[in-house]
Amino acid sequence: VKGNLLAFVSAFGTNPQTGVHLYNASTLSEYSFYQQDFCDPEDLVFGKNTNLLHIAGGTESLASFGFNANGLFYSLDVTNPALPVEVFRDTLPGIIGLAISQPMNLENVNDTIFVATQAALDANFQGGDTLSGQVYIYDCTNPSSVSFINSVNGGLWHFDIAVNSNRLYVASEWYGIQTDDITDIMNEVYLGRKLTGGWNLGSDKFGNRLVVGNEGYGVK
């Protein structure tokens, strides 16, 4: 929710109901529905200083191993929620059966958007390493010129991210929590990993404790 605007996504594969719903947050009356193609959306976040809505478009997981392993990220101008306008779209590359690009969670830092992608390849991928799923970063400060900045090695498949000061924390498959220094966003510095057990699908911080929801291990 931002102001009086409620937004959420629904995912039904190739079903026409896949996309973004915009509602009046007070009356719960629907303004509009924006249909999305080829991927299942996973998350969204409003712009902080803009009227943009950013969507982690996911991918069609049932088809990824046989048809399309690419992911989707896009931005809608919701100045008029009855008529949202797509102002940016990016297809994130994957490899069928090997590296599934699935934008899942977003972090908004002063309208710089960080996208957890599971296993998206580097934007300039030509060959070689397929086990360093990339966190994609976008400059969304100007609604008329959203643009890709860089991708950062997230370590294998990853599911969620958090940014604090100049540190990027990635919930990564097998590796637990990976930390990168992104003081220079074009040249990240790998700082290390903390094994937490299983696949980390979510976490929360309380005081000086980090609580992690882990596949197999439950809550740690």
C-alpha positions in Angstrom: 0.0 0.0 0.0 1.1 3.5 -0.8 -1.2 6.4 0.1 -4.6 5.1 -0.8 -3.4 2.7 -3.5 -3.3 -1.0 -2.8 -1.3 -3.2 -5.3 -0.8 -7.0 -5.4 0.1 -9.7 -7.9 -1.6 -12.9 -8.8 0.1 -15.8 -10.7 -1.6 -18.4 -12.8 1.0 -19.3 -15.4 -0.4 -18.6 -18.8 -3.9 -17.9 -17.4 -5.2 -14.4 -18.2 -5.5 -13.7 -14.4 -1.7 -13.4 -14.2 -0.6 -9.8 -13.4 -1.0 -6.8 -11.2 -4.2 -5.7 -9.4 -4.7 -2.0 -8.4 -7.3 -1.2 -5.7 -8.6 1.7 -3.7 -7.1 0.8 -0.2 -10.0 2.4 1.7 -13.0 1.0 -0.2 -11.3 -2.1 -1.8 -12.9 -1.2 -5.1 -10.7 -2.2 -8.1 -9.2 0.5 -10.2 -7.6 -1.8 -12.8 -5.8 -5.1 -13.7 -2.6 -5.2 -15.7 -2.1 -8.5 -17.4 1.4 -9.9 -17.5 2.7 -12.3 -20.1 5.1 -15.4 -20.0 6.0 -15.2 -16.3 4.4 -15.6 -12.8 4.9 -12.4 -10.7 6.4 -12.9 -7.2 6.7 -9.5 -5.6 6.3 -5.8 -6.1 7.4 -2.5 -4.5 6.3 1.1 -4.8 8.7 3.8 -5.8 9.7 6.0 -2.8 9.8 9.4 -4.6 8.0 8.4 -7.8 4.6 7.1 -8.9 6.2 3.9 -10.2 5.3 0.4 -9.2 8.1 -2.2 -9.7 7.3 -5.8 -10.3 9.4 -8.9 -9.8 7.9 -10.8 -12.7 9.2 -14.2 -11.8 9.2 -17.0 -14.4 6.9 -19.9 -15.4 8.6 -22.5 -13.2 6.6 -25.4 -14.6 7.9 -24.5 -18.1 11.4 -23.4 -17.2 13.0 -26.7 -17.7 11.6 -27.2 -21.1 10.6 -23.9 -22.6 11.7 -20.6 -21.1 14.2 -20.1 -18.3 14.2 -16.3 -18.6 12.9 -14.0 -15.9 11.0 -10.6 -16.0 11.3 -7.3 -14.2 9.2 -4.3 -15.2 7.9 -0.9 -13.9 4.4 0.6 -14.2 3.5 4.3 -13.9 0.5 4.2 -11.7 -0.2 8.0 -11.6 -3.6 7.1 -12.9 -4.3 3.7 -11.3 -7.2 3.2 -13.6 -4.8 3.2 -16.5 -1.3 2.0 -15.5 1.4 2.5 -18.1 4.4 0.2 -18.5 7.5 2.4 -18.7 10.3 -0.2 -18.5 10.7 -3.9 -19.1 13.8 -6.1 -18.9 14.1 -9.8 -19.7 16.7 -11.5 -17.4 18.6 -14.4 -19.1 18.6 -18.0 -17.9 19.5 -21.4 -19.3 16.8 -24.1 -19.7 17.3 -26.9 -17.2 20.3 -25.3 -15.5 20.0 -21.6 -14.5 16.4 -20.5 -13.9 16.0 -16.7 -13.8 13.1 -16.0 -11.4 12.9 -12.5 -10.0 11.4 -13.1 -6.6 12.0 -10.3 -4.1 12.7 -6.6 -4.4 14.6 -4.1 -2.2 14.1 -0.4 -2.7 16.9 1.9 -1.6 16.1 5.5 -2.5 14.6 4.3 -5.8 17.5 2.1 -6.7 15.9 -1.3 -7.0 17.7 -4.6 -6.1 16.2 -7.7 -7.6 16.7 -11.2 -6.1 16.6 -13.4 -9.2 17.3 -17.0 -8.1 19.8 -17.9 -10.8 19.8 -15.2 -13.5 22.9 -15.0 -15.6 25.1 -12.0 -15.8 23.6 -9.5 -18.3 26.7 -9.9 -20.5 26.9 -13.6 -20.1 28.7 -15.4 -23.0 29.6 -18.7 -21.4 31.3 -20.2 -18.4 30.1 -19.9 -14.8 26.4 -20.7 -14.4 26.5 -21.1 -10.6 26.6 -17.4 -9.5 23.1 -16.2 -9.7 23.1 -12.5 -10.2 21.3 -9.8 -8.2 20.1 -7.2 -10.7 20.2 -3.5 -9.9 18.2 -0.8 -11.6 18.2 3.0 -11.4 14.5 4.0 -11.0 14.9 7.5 -9.7 13.6 9.0 -13.0 10.2 7.6 -14.1 10.9 8.4 -17.7 14.3 6.7 -17.9 14.4 3.6 -15.7 17.7 1.8 -16.5 19.8 -1.2 -15.7 22.9 -0.4 -13.6 24.7 -3.7 -12.9 24.4 -7.2 -11.7 26.2 -8.6 -8.6 27.2 -12.2 -7.9 24.6 -13.5 -5.4 26.1 -17.0 -5.1 24.2 -19.9 -6.7 20.4 -19.7 -6.5 19.2 -17.0 -4.1 15.8 -16.0 -2.9 15.9 -12.7 -1.0 18.2 -9.7 -0.4 18.6 -6.9 2.0 20.7 -3.7 1.8 22.2 -1.9 4.8 24.5 1.0 4.2 27.1 -0.3 1.7 26.4 -4.0 2.4 24.3 -6.3 0.3 23.1 -9.4 2.1 21.9 -12.3 0.0 19.9 -15.4 1.2 21.6 -17.9 -1.0 21.1 -21.6 -1.7 23.7 -23.8 0.2 25.9 -20.7 0.9 23.6 -19.3 3.6 24.0 -15.5 3.9 26.4 -14.0 1.5 27.7 -10.5 2.1 29.1 -8.1 -0.6 30.5 -4.6 -0.2 28.7 -2.5 -2.9 30.4 0.9 -2.0 31.3 0.8 -5.7 28.2 -0.6 -7.2 30.0 -1.4 -10.5 32.7 -3.4 -8.7 31.3 -5.3 -5.8 33.7 -6.8 -3.2 32.9 -10.3 -1.9 33.2 -10.3 1.9 32.2 -13.9 2.8 29.4 -16.3 3.6 27.7 -17.5 6.8 26.3 -21.0 6.5 22.8 -21.3 8.0 21.7 -24.7 6.8 19.3 -25.5 3.9 17.8 -23.0 1.5 17.1 -19.7 3.1 13.6 -18.5 2.0 13.1 -15.6 4.4 14.6 -13.9 7.4 13.9 -11.1 9.9 16.0 -9.1 12.3 15.1 -8.4 15.9 17.7 -6.4 17.9 21.0 -8.1 17.3 19.4 -11.4 16.3 18.8 -12.7 12.8 16.0 -15.3 12.5 16.1 -17.4 9.3 13.4 -19.6 7.8 15.3 -22.6 6.4 14.3 -25.5 4.1 14.6 -28.7 6.1 15.9 -27.0 9.3 12.8 -24.9 10.1 13.5 -21.7 12.0 17.1 -21.0 13.0 
